[in-house]
């Protein structure tokens, strides 16, 4: 079961609410002991994906600290995979934004000179 299938707010256009709820799950000590490590790892991936999409790096950092405290003694490989996944997501988002920015750049001719201007949306 993936986090999307058991978490309805992700499918109804409420990403901020979803992010808050996933953070509560990550932070909850009772969930740590009763949930499988693989499920918590999947929740972390979805949490970090939302952080990247919403441009909330400080919230991602808080979640990563919670996850580190949760698994540093038992599953360091999972922590490494989550951090690497976050870096990959952020890099992809940065590349996408760069490409969109370059595509939206338009040349403007002003008295025989070509200037580049960027369309702000």
Phi and psi restraints in degrees (range 20) as a CNS / XPLOR table:
assign (resid 1 and name C) (resid 2 and name N)
       (resid 2 and name CA) (resid 2 and name C) 1.0 -90.3 20.0 2
assign (resid 2 and name N) (resid 2 and name CA)
       (resid 2 and name C) (resid 3 and name N) 1.0 158.5 20.0 2
assign (resid 2 and name C) (resid 3 and name N)
       (resid 3 and name CA) (resid 3 and name C) 1.0 -57.3 20.0 2
assign (resid 3 and name N) (resid 3 and name CA)
       (resid 3 and name C) (resid 4 and name N) 1.0 -32.0 20.0 2
assign (resid 3 and name C) (resid 4 and name N)
       (resid 4 and name CA) (resid 4 and name C) 1.0 -63.9 20.0 2
assign (resid 4 and name N) (resid 4 and name CA)
       (resid 4 and name C) (resid 5 and name N) 1.0 -38.3 20.0 2
assign (resid 4 and name C) (resid 5 and name N)
       (resid 5 and name CA) (resid 5 and name C) 1.0 -70.8 20.0 2
assign (resid 5 and name N) (resid 5 and name CA)
       (resid 5 and name C) (resid 6 and name N) 1.0 -26.7 20.0 2
assign (resid 5 and name C) (resid 6 and name N)
       (resid 6 and name CA) (resid 6 and name C) 1.0 -105.3 20.0 2
assign (resid 6 and name N) (resid 6 and name CA)
       (resid 6 and name C) (resid 7 and name N) 1.0 5.5 20.0 2
assign (resid 6 and name C) (resid 7 and name N)
       (resid 7 and name CA) (resid 7 and name C) 1.0 -125.0 20.0 2
assign (resid 7 and name N) (resid 7 and name CA)
       (resid 7 and name C) (resid 8 and name N) 1.0 88.1 20.0 2
assign (resid 7 and name C) (resid 8 and name N)
       (resid 8 and name CA) (resid 8 and name C) 1.0 -57.7 20.0 2
assign (resid 8 and name N) (resid 8 and name CA)
       (resid 8 and name C) (resid 9 and name N) 1.0 -38.4 20.0 2
assign (resid 8 and name C) (resid 9 and name N)
       (resid 9 and name CA) (resid 9 and name C) 1.0 -58.8 20.0 2
assign (resid 9 and name N) (resid 9 and name CA)
       (resid 9 and name C) (resid 10 and name N) 1.0 -20.8 20.0 2
assign (resid 9 and name C) (resid 10 and name N)
       (resid 10 and name CA) (resid 10 and name C) 1.0 -65.7 20.0 2
assign (resid 10 and name N) (resid 10 and name CA)
       (resid 10 and name C) (resid 11 and name N) 1.0 -29.0 20.0 2
assign (resid 10 and name C) (resid 11 and name N)
       (resid 11 and name CA) (resid 11 and name C) 1.0 -92.5 20.0 2
assign (resid 11 and name N) (resid 11 and name CA)
       (resid 11 and name C) (resid 12 and name N) 1.0 -3.3 20.0 2
assign (resid 11 and name C) (resid 12 and name N)
       (resid 12 and name CA) (resid 12 and name C) 1.0 -116.6 20.0 2
assign (resid 12 and name N) (resid 12 and name CA)
       (resid 12 and name C) (resid 13 and name N) 1.0 22.6 20.0 2
assign (resid 12 and name C) (resid 13 and name N)
       (resid 13 and name CA) (resid 13 and name C) 1.0 75.3 20.0 2
assign (resid 13 and name N) (resid 13 and name CA)
       (resid 13 and name C) (resid 14 and name N) 1.0 32.3 20.0 2
assign (resid 13 and name C) (resid 14 and name N)
       (resid 14 and name CA) (resid 14 and name C) 1.0 -124.4 20.0 2
assign (resid 14 and name N) (resid 14 and name CA)
       (resid 14 and name C) (resid 15 and name N) 1.0 65.3 20.0 2
assign (resid 14 and name C) (resid 15 and name N)
       (resid 15 and name CA) (resid 15 and name C) 1.0 -66.5 20.0 2
assign (resid 15 and name N) (resid 15 and name CA)
       (resid 15 and name C) (resid 16 and name N) 1.0 -32.1 20.0 2
assign (resid 15 and name C) (resid 16 and name N)
       (resid 16 and name CA) (resid 16 and name C) 1.0 -66.6 20.0 2
assign (resid 16 and name N) (resid 16 and name CA)
       (resid 16 and name C) (resid 17 and name N) 1.0 -41.0 20.0 2
assign (resid 16 and name C) (resid 17 and name N)
       (resid 17 and name CA) (resid 17 and name C) 1.0 -65.3 20.0 2
assign (resid 17 and name N) (resid 17 and name CA)
       (resid 17 and name C) (resid 18 and name N) 1.0 -41.5 20.0 2
assign (resid 17 and name C) (resid 18 and name N)
       (resid 18 and name CA) (resid 18 and name C) 1.0 -61.2 20.0 2
assign (resid 18 and name N) (resid 18 and name CA)
       (resid 18 and name C) (resid 19 and name N) 1.0 -43.3 20.0 2
assign (resid 18 and name C) (resid 19 and name N)
       (resid 19 and name CA) (resid 19 and name C) 1.0 -62.2 20.0 2
assign (resid 19 and name N) (resid 19 and name CA)
       (resid 19 and name C) (resid 20 and name N) 1.0 -44.5 20.0 2
assign (resid 19 and name C) (resid 20 and name N)
       (resid 20 and name CA) (resid 20 and name C) 1.0 -60.7 20.0 2
assign (resid 20 and name N) (resid 20 and name CA)
       (resid 20 and name C) (resid 21 and name N) 1.0 -42.9 20.0 2
assign (resid 20 and name C) (resid 21 and name N)
       (resid 21 and name CA) (resid 21 and name C) 1.0 -67.6 20.0 2
assign (resid 21 and name N) (resid 21 and name CA)
       (resid 21 and name C) (resid 22 and name N) 1.0 -42.8 20.0 2
assign (resid 21 and name C) (resid 22 and name N)
       (resid 22 and name CA) (resid 22 and name C) 1.0 -63.8 20.0 2
assign (resid 22 and name N) (resid 22 and name CA)
       (resid 22 and name C) (resid 23 and name N) 1.0 -36.7 20.0 2
assign (resid 22 and name C) (resid 23 and name N)
       (resid 23 and name CA) (resid 23 and name C) 1.0 -64.1 20.0 2
assign (resid 23 and name N) (resid 23 and name CA)
       (resid 23 and name C) (resid 24 and name N) 1.0 -40.8 20.0 2
assign (resid 23 and name C) (resid 24 and name N)
       (resid 24 and name CA) (resid 24 and name C) 1.0 -61.3 20.0 2
assign (resid 24 and name N) (resid 24 and name CA)
       (resid 24 and name C) (resid 25 and name N) 1.0 -39.1 20.0 2
assign (resid 24 and name C) (resid 25 and name N)
       (resid 25 and name CA) (resid 25 and name C) 1.0 -65.2 20.0 2
assign (resid 25 and name N) (resid 25 and name CA)
       (resid 25 and name C) (resid 26 and name N) 1.0 -43.6 20.0 2
assign (resid 25 and name C) (resid 26 and name N)
       (resid 26 and name CA) (resid 26 and name C) 1.0 -65.0 20.0 2
assign (resid 26 and name N) (resid 26 and name CA)
       (resid 26 and name C) (resid 27 and name N) 1.0 -39.7 20.0 2
assign (resid 26 and name C) (resid 27 and name N)
       (resid 27 and name CA) (resid 27 and name C) 1.0 -75.2 20.0 2
assign (resid 27 and name N) (resid 27 and name CA)
       (resid 27 and name C) (resid 28 and name N) 1.0 -26.3 20.0 2
assign (resid 27 and name C) (resid 28 and name N)
       (resid 28 and name CA) (resid 28 and name C) 1.0 -67.2 20.0 2
assign (resid 28 and name N) (resid 28 and name CA)
       (resid 28 and name C) (resid 29 and name N) 1.0 123.0 20.0 2
assign (resid 28 and name C) (resid 29 and name N)
       (resid 29 and name CA) (resid 29 and name C) 1.0 -72.0 20.0 2
assign (resid 29 and name N) (resid 29 and name CA)
       (resid 29 and name C) (resid 30 and name N) 1.0 -32.9 20.0 2
assign (resid 29 and name C) (resid 30 and name N)
       (resid 30 and name CA) (resid 30 and name C) 1.0 -68.7 20.0 2
assign (resid 30 and name N) (resid 30 and name CA)
       (resid 30 and name C) (resid 31 and name N) 1.0 -32.8 20.0 2
assign (resid 30 and name C) (resid 31 and name N)
       (resid 31 and name CA) (resid 31 and name C) 1.0 -69.2 20.0 2
assign (resid 31 and name N) (resid 31 and name CA)
       (resid 31 and name C) (resid 32 and name N) 1.0 -32.0 20.0 2
assign (resid 31 and name C) (resid 32 and name N)
       (resid 32 and name CA) (resid 32 and name C) 1.0 -60.1 20.0 2
assign (resid 32 and name N) (resid 32 and name CA)
       (resid 32 and name C) (resid 33 and name N) 1.0 -43.4 20.0 2
assign (resid 32 and name C) (resid 33 and name N)
       (resid 33 and name CA) (resid 33 and name C) 1.0 -79.1 20.0 2
assign (resid 33 and name N) (resid 33 and name CA)
       (resid 33 and name C) (resid 34 and name N) 1.0 -28.8 20.0 2
assign (resid 33 and name C) (resid 34 and name N)
       (resid 34 and name CA) (resid 34 and name C) 1.0 -93.8 20.0 2
assign (resid 34 and name N) (resid 34 and name CA)
       (resid 34 and name C) (resid 35 and name N) 1.0 -18.8 20.0 2
assign (resid 34 and name C) (resid 35 and name N)
       (resid 35 and name CA) (resid 35 and name C) 1.0 -95.7 20.0 2
assign (resid 35 and name N) (resid 35 and name CA)
       (resid 35 and name C) (resid 36 and name N) 1.0 151.2 20.0 2
assign (resid 35 and name C) (resid 36 and name N)
       (resid 36 and name CA) (resid 36 and name C) 1.0 -71.2 20.0 2
assign (resid 36 and name N) (resid 36 and name CA)
       (resid 36 and name C) (resid 37 and name N) 1.0 153.4 20.0 2
assign (resid 36 and name C) (resid 37 and name N)
       (resid 37 and name CA) (resid 37 and name C) 1.0 -63.5 20.0 2
assign (resid 37 and name N) (resid 37 and name CA)
       (resid 37 and name C) (resid 38 and name N) 1.0 -36.7 20.0 2
assign (resid 37 and name C) (resid 38 and name N)
       (resid 38 and name CA) (resid 38 and name C) 1.0 -65.1 20.0 2
assign (resid 38 and name N) (resid 38 and name CA)
       (resid 38 and name C) (resid 39 and name N) 1.0 -39.0 20.0 2
assign (resid 38 and name C) (resid 39 and name N)
       (resid 39 and name CA) (resid 39 and name C) 1.0 -65.8 20.0 2
assign (resid 39 and name N) (resid 39 and name CA)
       (resid 39 and name C) (resid 40 and name N) 1.0 -44.2 20.0 2
assign (resid 39 and name C) (resid 40 and name N)
       (resid 40 and name CA) (resid 40 and name C) 1.0 -63.6 20.0 2
assign (resid 40 and name N) (resid 40 and name CA)
       (resid 40 and name C) (resid 41 and name N) 1.0 -37.1 20.0 2
assign (resid 40 and name C) (resid 41 and name N)
       (resid 41 and name CA) (resid 41 and name C) 1.0 -63.4 20.0 2
assign (resid 41 and name N) (resid 41 and name CA)
       (resid 41 and name C) (resid 42 and name N) 1.0 -42.3 20.0 2
assign (resid 41 and name C) (resid 42 and name N)
       (resid 42 and name CA) (resid 42 and name C) 1.0 -63.3 20.0 2
assign (resid 42 and name N) (resid 42 and name CA)
       (resid 42 and name C) (resid 43 and name N) 1.0 -39.5 20.0 2
assign (resid 42 and name C) (resid 43 and name N)
       (resid 43 and name CA) (resid 43 and name C) 1.0 -63.0 20.0 2
assign (resid 43 and name N) (resid 43 and name CA)
       (resid 43 and name C) (resid 44 and name N) 1.0 -40.7 20.0 2
assign (resid 43 and name C) (resid 44 and name N)
       (resid 44 and name CA) (resid 44 and name C) 1.0 -63.1 20.0 2
assign (resid 44 and name N) (resid 44 and name CA)
       (resid 44 and name C) (resid 45 and name N) 1.0 -41.8 20.0 2
assign (resid 44 and name C) (resid 45 and name N)
       (resid 45 and name CA) (resid 45 and name C) 1.0 -61.3 20.0 2
assign (resid 45 and name N) (resid 45 and name CA)
       (resid 45 and name C) (resid 46 and name N) 1.0 -43.4 20.0 2
assign (resid 45 and name C) (resid 46 and name N)
       (resid 46 and name CA) (resid 46 and name C) 1.0 -67.0 20.0 2
assign (resid 46 and name N) (resid 46 and name CA)
       (resid 46 and name C) (resid 47 and name N) 1.0 -40.8 20.0 2
assign (resid 46 and name C) (resid 47 and name N)
       (resid 47 and name CA) (resid 47 and name C) 1.0 -58.6 20.0 2
assign (resid 47 and name N) (resid 47 and name CA)
       (resid 47 and name C) (resid 48 and name N) 1.0 -47.5 20.0 2
assign (resid 47 and name C) (resid 48 and name N)
       (resid 48 and name CA) (resid 48 and name C) 1.0 -69.4 20.0 2
assign (resid 48 and name N) (resid 48 and name CA)
       (resid 48 and name C) (resid 49 and name N) 1.0 -34.0 20.0 2
assign (resid 48 and name C) (resid 49 and name N)
       (resid 49 and name CA) (resid 49 and name C) 1.0 -61.6 20.0 2
assign (resid 49 and name N) (resid 49 and name CA)
       (resid 49 and name C) (resid 50 and name N) 1.0 -43.5 20.0 2
assign (resid 49 and name C) (resid 50 and name N)
       (resid 50 and name CA) (resid 50 and name C) 1.0 -64.7 20.0 2
assign (resid 50 and name N) (resid 50 and name CA)
       (resid 50 and name C) (resid 51 and name N) 1.0 -39.6 20.0 2
assign (resid 50 and name C) (resid 51 and name N)
       (resid 51 and name CA) (resid 51 and name C) 1.0 -60.6 20.0 2
assign (resid 51 and name N) (resid 51 and name CA)
       (resid 51 and name C) (resid 52 and name N) 1.0 -42.7 20.0 2
assign (resid 51 and name C) (resid 52 and name N)
       (resid 52 and name CA) (resid 52 and name C) 1.0 -66.2 20.0 2
assign (resid 52 and name N) (resid 52 and name CA)
       (resid 52 and name C) (resid 53 and name N) 1.0 -46.0 20.0 2
assign (resid 52 and name C) (resid 53 and name N)
       (resid 53 and name CA) (resid 53 and name C) 1.0 -62.0 20.0 2
assign (resid 53 and name N) (resid 53 and name CA)
       (resid 53 and name C) (resid 54 and name N) 1.0 -36.7 20.0 2
assign (resid 53 and name C) (resid 54 and name N)
       (resid 54 and name CA) (resid 54 and name C) 1.0 -91.7 20.0 2
assign (resid 54 and name N) (resid 54 and name CA)
       (resid 54 and name C) (resid 55 and name N) 1.0 0.9 20.0 2
assign (resid 54 and name C) (resid 55 and name N)
       (resid 55 and name CA) (resid 55 and name C) 1.0 57.9 20.0 2
assign (resid 55 and name N) (resid 55 and name CA)
       (resid 55 and name C) (resid 56 and name N) 1.0 49.4 20.0 2
assign (resid 55 and name C) (resid 56 and name N)
       (resid 56 and name CA) (resid 56 and name C) 1.0 -119.4 20.0 2
assign (resid 56 and name N) (resid 56 and name CA)
       (resid 56 and name C) (resid 57 and name N) 1.0 74.3 20.0 2
assign (resid 56 and name C) (resid 57 and name N)
       (resid 57 and name CA) (resid 57 and name C) 1.0 -67.8 20.0 2
assign (resid 57 and name N) (resid 57 and name CA)
       (resid 57 and name C) (resid 58 and name N) 1.0 -32.7 20.0 2
assign (resid 57 and name C) (resid 58 and name N)
       (resid 58 and name CA) (resid 58 and name C) 1.0 -67.2 20.0 2
assign (resid 58 and name N) (resid 58 and name CA)
       (resid 58 and name C) (resid 59 and name N) 1.0 -33.6 20.0 2
assign (resid 58 and name C) (resid 59 and name N)
       (resid 59 and name CA) (resid 59 and name C) 1.0 -72.0 20.0 2
assign (resid 59 and name N) (resid 59 and name CA)
       (resid 59 and name C) (resid 60 and name N) 1.0 -37.5 20.0 2
assign (resid 59 and name C) (resid 60 and name N)
       (resid 60 and name CA) (resid 60 and name C) 1.0 -61.7 20.0 2
assign (resid 60 and name N) (resid 60 and name CA)
       (resid 60 and name C) (resid 61 and name N) 1.0 -41.3 20.0 2
assign (resid 60 and name C) (resid 61 and name N)
       (resid 61 and name CA) (resid 61 and name C) 1.0 -61.8 20.0 2
assign (resid 61 and name N) (resid 61 and name CA)
       (resid 61 and name C) (resid 62 and name N) 1.0 -42.5 20.0 2
assign (resid 61 and name C) (resid 62 and name N)
       (resid 62 and name CA) (resid 62 and name C) 1.0 -61.5 20.0 2
assign (resid 62 and name N) (resid 62 and name CA)
       (resid 62 and name C) (resid 63 and name N) 1.0 -44.1 20.0 2
assign (resid 62 and name C) (resid 63 and name N)
       (resid 63 and name CA) (resid 63 and name C) 1.0 -64.1 20.0 2
assign (resid 63 and name N) (resid 63 and name CA)
       (resid 63 and name C) (resid 64 and name N) 1.0 -39.5 20.0 2
assign (resid 63 and name C) (resid 64 and name N)
       (resid 64 and name CA) (resid 64 and name C) 1.0 -65.5 20.0 2
assign (resid 64 and name N) (resid 64 and name CA)
       (resid 64 and name C) (resid 65 and name N) 1.0 -36.8 20.0 2
assign (resid 64 and name C) (resid 65 and name N)
       (resid 65 and name CA) (resid 65 and name C) 1.0 -62.9 20.0 2
assign (resid 65 and name N) (resid 65 and name CA)
       (resid 65 and name C) (resid 66 and name N) 1.0 -44.2 20.0 2
assign (resid 65 and name C) (resid 66 and name N)
       (resid 66 and name CA) (resid 66 and name C) 1.0 -61.7 20.0 2
assign (resid 66 and name N) (resid 66 and name CA)
       (resid 66 and name C) (resid 67 and name N) 1.0 -44.0 20.0 2
assign (resid 66 and name C) (resid 67 and name N)
       (resid 67 and name CA) (resid 67 and name C) 1.0 -66.4 20.0 2
assign (resid 67 and name N) (resid 67 and name CA)
       (resid 67 and name C) (resid 68 and name N) 1.0 -39.0 20.0 2
assign (resid 67 and name C) (resid 68 and name N)
       (resid 68 and name CA) (resid 68 and name C) 1.0 -60.3 20.0 2
assign (resid 68 and name N) (resid 68 and name CA)
       (resid 68 and name C) (resid 69 and name N) 1.0 -45.8 20.0 2
assign (resid 68 and name C) (resid 69 and name N)
       (resid 69 and name CA) (resid 69 and name C) 1.0 -62.7 20.0 2
assign (resid 69 and name N) (resid 69 and name CA)
       (resid 69 and name C) (resid 70 and name N) 1.0 -32.7 20.0 2
assign (resid 69 and name C) (resid 70 and name N)
       (resid 70 and name CA) (resid 70 and name C) 1.0 -72.3 20.0 2
assign (resid 70 and name N) (resid 70 and name CA)
       (resid 70 and name C) (resid 71 and name N) 1.0 -40.3 20.0 2
assign (resid 70 and name C) (resid 71 and name N)
       (resid 71 and name CA) (resid 71 and name C) 1.0 -121.4 20.0 2
assign (resid 71 and name N) (resid 71 and name CA)
       (resid 71 and name C) (resid 72 and name N) 1.0 5.1 20.0 2
assign (resid 71 and name C) (resid 72 and name N)
       (resid 72 and name CA) (resid 72 and name C) 1.0 -65.2 20.0 2
assign (resid 72 and name N) (resid 72 and name CA)
       (resid 72 and name C) (resid 73 and name N) 1.0 -29.0 20.0 2
assign (resid 72 and name C) (resid 73 and name N)
       (resid 73 and name CA) (resid 73 and name C) 1.0 -88.4 20.0 2
assign (resid 73 and name N) (resid 73 and name CA)
       (resid 73 and name C) (resid 74 and name N) 1.0 -23.0 20.0 2
assign (resid 73 and name C) (resid 74 and name N)
       (resid 74 and name CA) (resid 74 and name C) 1.0 -110.3 20.0 2
assign (resid 74 and name N) (resid 74 and name CA)
       (resid 74 and name C) (resid 75 and name N) 1.0 -35.6 20.0 2
assign (resid 74 and name C) (resid 75 and name N)
       (resid 75 and name CA) (resid 75 and name C) 1.0 -145.3 20.0 2
assign (resid 75 and name N) (resid 75 and name CA)
       (resid 75 and name C) (resid 76 and name N) 1.0 76.8 20.0 2
assign (resid 75 and name C) (resid 76 and name N)
       (resid 76 and name CA) (resid 76 and name C) 1.0 -66.8 20.0 2
assign (resid 76 and name N) (resid 76 and name CA)
       (resid 76 and name C) (resid 77 and name N) 1.0 -32.1 20.0 2
assign (resid 76 and name C) (resid 77 and name N)
       (resid 77 and name CA) (resid 77 and name C) 1.0 -63.4 20.0 2
assign (resid 77 and name N) (resid 77 and name CA)
       (resid 77 and name C) (resid 78 and name N) 1.0 -37.1 20.0 2
assign (resid 77 and name C) (resid 78 and name N)
       (resid 78 and name CA) (resid 78 and name C) 1.0 -65.3 20.0 2
assign (resid 78 and name N) (resid 78 and name CA)
       (resid 78 and name C) (resid 79 and name N) 1.0 -42.6 20.0 2
assign (resid 78 and name C) (resid 79 and name N)
       (resid 79 and name CA) (resid 79 and name C) 1.0 -60.6 20.0 2
assign (resid 79 and name N) (resid 79 and name CA)
       (resid 79 and name C) (resid 80 and name N) 1.0 -44.2 20.0 2
assign (resid 79 and name C) (resid 80 and name N)
       (resid 80 and name CA) (resid 80 and name C) 1.0 -62.8 20.0 2
assign (resid 80 and name N) (resid 80 and name CA)
       (resid 80 and name C) (resid 81 and name N) 1.0 -40.9 20.0 2
assign (resid 80 and name C) (resid 81 and name N)
       (resid 81 and name CA) (resid 81 and name C) 1.0 -65.2 20.0 2
assign (resid 81 and name N) (resid 81 and name CA)
       (resid 81 and name C) (resid 82 and name N) 1.0 -39.8 20.0 2
assign (resid 81 and name C) (resid 82 and name N)
       (resid 82 and name CA) (resid 82 and name C) 1.0 -67.6 20.0 2
assign (resid 82 and name N) (resid 82 and name CA)
       (resid 82 and name C) (resid 83 and name N) 1.0 -44.0 20.0 2
assign (resid 82 and name C) (resid 83 and name N)
       (resid 83 and name CA) (resid 83 and name C) 1.0 -63.6 20.0 2
assign (resid 83 and name N) (resid 83 and name CA)
       (resid 83 and name C) (resid 84 and name N) 1.0 -43.8 20.0 2
assign (resid 83 and name C) (resid 84 and name N)
       (resid 84 and name CA) (resid 84 and name C) 1.0 -64.1 20.0 2
assign (resid 84 and name N) (resid 84 and name CA)
       (resid 84 and name C) (resid 85 and name N) 1.0 -39.0 20.0 2
assign (resid 84 and name C) (resid 85 and name N)
       (resid 85 and name CA) (resid 85 and name C) 1.0 -62.0 20.0 2
assign (resid 85 and name N) (resid 85 and name CA)
       (resid 85 and name C) (resid 86 and name N) 1.0 -40.7 20.0 2
assign (resid 85 and name C) (resid 86 and name N)
       (resid 86 and name CA) (resid 86 and name C) 1.0 -63.5 20.0 2
assign (resid 86 and name N) (resid 86 and name CA)
       (resid 86 and name C) (resid 87 and name N) 1.0 -44.8 20.0 2
assign (resid 86 and name C) (resid 87 and name N)
       (resid 87 and name CA) (resid 87 and name C) 1.0 -62.4 20.0 2
assign (resid 87 and name N) (resid 87 and name CA)
       (resid 87 and name C) (resid 88 and name N) 1.0 -40.6 20.0 2
assign (resid 87 and name C) (resid 88 and name N)
       (resid 88 and name CA) (resid 88 and name C) 1.0 -64.4 20.0 2
assign (resid 88 and name N) (resid 88 and name CA)
       (resid 88 and name C) (resid 89 and name N) 1.0 -42.9 20.0 2
assign (resid 88 and name C) (resid 89 and name N)
       (resid 89 and name CA) (resid 89 and name C) 1.0 -60.9 20.0 2
assign (resid 89 and name N) (resid 89 and name CA)
       (resid 89 and name C) (resid 90 and name N) 1.0 -45.5 20.0 2
assign (resid 89 and name C) (resid 90 and name N)
       (resid 90 and name CA) (resid 90 and name C) 1.0 -64.3 20.0 2
assign (resid 90 and name N) (resid 90 and name CA)
       (resid 90 and name C) (resid 91 and name N) 1.0 -39.0 20.0 2
assign (resid 90 and name C) (resid 91 and name N)
       (resid 91 and name CA) (resid 91 and name C) 1.0 -66.5 20.0 2
assign (resid 91 and name N) (resid 91 and name CA)
       (resid 91 and name C) (resid 92 and name N) 1.0 -42.9 20.0 2
assign (resid 91 and name C) (resid 92 and name N)
       (resid 92 and name CA) (resid 92 and name C) 1.0 -61.8 20.0 2
assign (resid 92 and name N) (resid 92 and name CA)
       (resid 92 and name C) (resid 93 and name N) 1.0 -43.1 20.0 2
assign (resid 92 and name C) (resid 93 and name N)
       (resid 93 and name CA) (resid 93 and name C) 1.0 -63.9 20.0 2
assign (resid 93 and name N) (resid 93 and name CA)
       (resid 93 and name C) (resid 94 and name N) 1.0 -39.8 20.0 2
assign (resid 93 and name C) (resid 94 and name N)
       (resid 94 and name CA) (resid 94 and name C) 1.0 -64.8 20.0 2
assign (resid 94 and name N) (resid 94 and name CA)
       (resid 94 and name C) (resid 95 and name N) 1.0 -43.9 20.0 2
assign (resid 94 and name C) (resid 95 and name N)
       (resid 95 and name CA) (resid 95 and name C) 1.0 -63.2 20.0 2
assign (resid 95 and name N) (resid 95 and name CA)
       (resid 95 and name C) (resid 96 and name N) 1.0 -41.5 20.0 2
assign (resid 95 and name C) (resid 96 and name N)
       (resid 96 and name CA) (resid 96 and name C) 1.0 -62.6 20.0 2
assign (resid 96 and name N) (resid 96 and name CA)
       (resid 96 and name C) (resid 97 and name N) 1.0 -44.8 20.0 2
assign (resid 96 and name C) (resid 97 and name N)
       (resid 97 and name CA) (resid 97 and name C) 1.0 -63.9 20.0 2
assign (resid 97 and name N) (resid 97 and name CA)
       (resid 97 and name C) (resid 98 and name N) 1.0 -39.0 20.0 2
assign (resid 97 and name C) (resid 98 and name N)
       (resid 98 and name CA) (resid 98 and name C) 1.0 -64.4 20.0 2
assign (resid 98 and name N) (resid 98 and name CA)
       (resid 98 and name C) (resid 99 and name N) 1.0 -43.6 20.0 2
assign (resid 98 and name C) (resid 99 and name N)
       (resid 99 and name CA) (resid 99 and name C) 1.0 -63.2 20.0 2
assign (resid 99 and name N) (resid 99 and name CA)
       (resid 99 and name C) (resid 100 and name N) 1.0 -45.2 20.0 2
assign (resid 99 and name C) (resid 100 and name N)
       (resid 100 and name CA) (resid 100 and name C) 1.0 -62.1 20.0 2
assign (resid 100 and name N) (resid 100 and name CA)
       (resid 100 and name C) (resid 101 and name N) 1.0 -38.5 20.0 2
assign (resid 100 and name C) (resid 101 and name N)
       (resid 101 and name CA) (resid 101 and name C) 1.0 -64.8 20.0 2
assign (resid 101 and name N) (resid 101 and name CA)
       (resid 101 and name C) (resid 102 and name N) 1.0 -43.7 20.0 2
assign (resid 101 and name C) (resid 102 and name N)
       (resid 102 and name CA) (resid 102 and name C) 1.0 -66.4 20.0 2
assign (resid 102 and name N) (resid 102 and name CA)
       (resid 102 and name C) (resid 103 and name N) 1.0 -36.6 20.0 2
assign (resid 102 and name C) (resid 103 and name N)
       (resid 103 and name CA) (resid 103 and name C) 1.0 -69.5 20.0 2
assign (resid 103 and name N) (resid 103 and name CA)
       (resid 103 and name C) (resid 104 and name N) 1.0 -31.6 20.0 2
assign (resid 103 and name C) (resid 104 and name N)
       (resid 104 and name CA) (resid 104 and name C) 1.0 -86.4 20.0 2
assign (resid 104 and name N) (resid 104 and name CA)
       (resid 104 and name C) (resid 105 and name N) 1.0 -6.4 20.0 2
assign (resid 104 and name C) (resid 105 and name N)
       (resid 105 and name CA) (resid 105 and name C) 1.0 -68.5 20.0 2
assign (resid 105 and name N) (resid 105 and name CA)
       (resid 105 and name C) (resid 106 and name N) 1.0 131.9 20.0 2
assign (resid 105 and name C) (resid 106 and name N)
       (resid 106 and name CA) (resid 106 and name C) 1.0 -124.4 20.0 2
assign (resid 106 and name N) (resid 106 and name CA)
       (resid 106 and name C) (resid 107 and name N) 1.0 141.1 20.0 2
assign (resid 106 and name C) (resid 107 and name N)
       (resid 107 and name CA) (resid 107 and name C) 1.0 -83.8 20.0 2
assign (resid 107 and name N) (resid 107 and name CA)
       (resid 107 and name C) (resid 108 and name N) 1.0 134.1 20.0 2
assign (resid 107 and name C) (resid 108 and name N)
       (resid 108 and name CA) (resid 108 and name C) 1.0 -118.5 20.0 2
assign (resid 108 and name N) (resid 108 and name CA)
       (resid 108 and name C) (resid 109 and name N) 1.0 126.7 20.0 2
assign (resid 108 and name C) (resid 109 and name N)
       (resid 109 and name CA) (resid 109 and name C) 1.0 -94.4 20.0 2
assign (resid 109 and name N) (resid 109 and name CA)
       (resid 109 and name C) (resid 110 and name N) 1.0 124.8 20.0 2
assign (resid 109 and name C) (resid 110 and name N)
       (resid 110 and name CA) (resid 110 and name C) 1.0 -132.4 20.0 2
assign (resid 110 and name N) (resid 110 and name CA)
       (resid 110 and name C) (resid 111 and name N) 1.0 108.3 20.0 2
assign (resid 110 and name C) (resid 111 and name N)
       (resid 111 and name CA) (resid 111 and name C) 1.0 49.7 20.0 2
assign (resid 111 and name N) (resid 111 and name CA)
       (resid 111 and name C) (resid 112 and name N) 1.0 47.3 20.0 2
assign (resid 111 and name C) (resid 112 and name N)
       (resid 112 and name CA) (resid 112 and name C) 1.0 86.0 20.0 2
assign (resid 112 and name N) (resid 112 and name CA)
       (resid 112 and name C) (resid 113 and name N) 1.0 -3.6 20.0 2
assign (resid 112 and name C) (resid 113 and name N)
       (resid 113 and name CA) (resid 113 and name C) 1.0 -106.3 20.0 2
assign (resid 113 and name N) (resid 113 and name CA)
       (resid 113 and name C) (resid 114 and name N) 1.0 143.3 20.0 2
assign (resid 113 and name C) (resid 114 and name N)
       (resid 114 and name CA) (resid 114 and name C) 1.0 -101.0 20.0 2
assign (resid 114 and name N) (resid 114 and name CA)
       (resid 114 and name C) (resid 115 and name N) 1.0 124.8 20.0 2
assign (resid 114 and name C) (resid 115 and name N)
       (resid 115 and name CA) (resid 115 and name C) 1.0 -118.6 20.0 2
assign (resid 115 and name N) (resid 115 and name CA)
       (resid 115 and name C) (resid 116 and name N) 1.0 149.5 20.0 2
assign (resid 115 and name C) (resid 116 and name N)
       (resid 116 and name CA) (resid 116 and name C) 1.0 -100.1 20.0 2
assign (resid 116 and name N) (resid 116 and name CA)
       (resid 116 and name C) (resid 117 and name N) 1.0 130.8 20.0 2
assign (resid 116 and name C) (resid 117 and name N)
       (resid 117 and name CA) (resid 117 and name C) 1.0 -129.3 20.0 2
assign (resid 117 and name N) (resid 117 and name CA)
       (resid 117 and name C) (resid 118 and name N) 1.0 153.2 20.0 2
assign (resid 117 and name C) (resid 118 and name N)
       (resid 118 and name CA) (resid 118 and name C) 1.0 -109.7 20.0 2
assign (resid 118 and name N) (resid 118 and name CA)
       (resid 118 and name C) (resid 119 and name N) 1.0 135.7 20.0 2
assign (resid 118 and name C) (resid 119 and name N)
       (resid 119 and name CA) (resid 119 and name C) 1.0 -84.4 20.0 2
assign (resid 119 and name N) (resid 119 and name CA)
       (resid 119 and name C) (resid 120 and name N) 1.0 121.5 20.0 2
assign (resid 119 and name C) (resid 120 and name N)
       (resid 120 and name CA) (resid 120 and name C) 1.0 -93.0 20.0 2
assign (resid 120 and name N) (resid 120 and name CA)
       (resid 120 and name C) (resid 121 and name N) 1.0 127.6 20.0 2
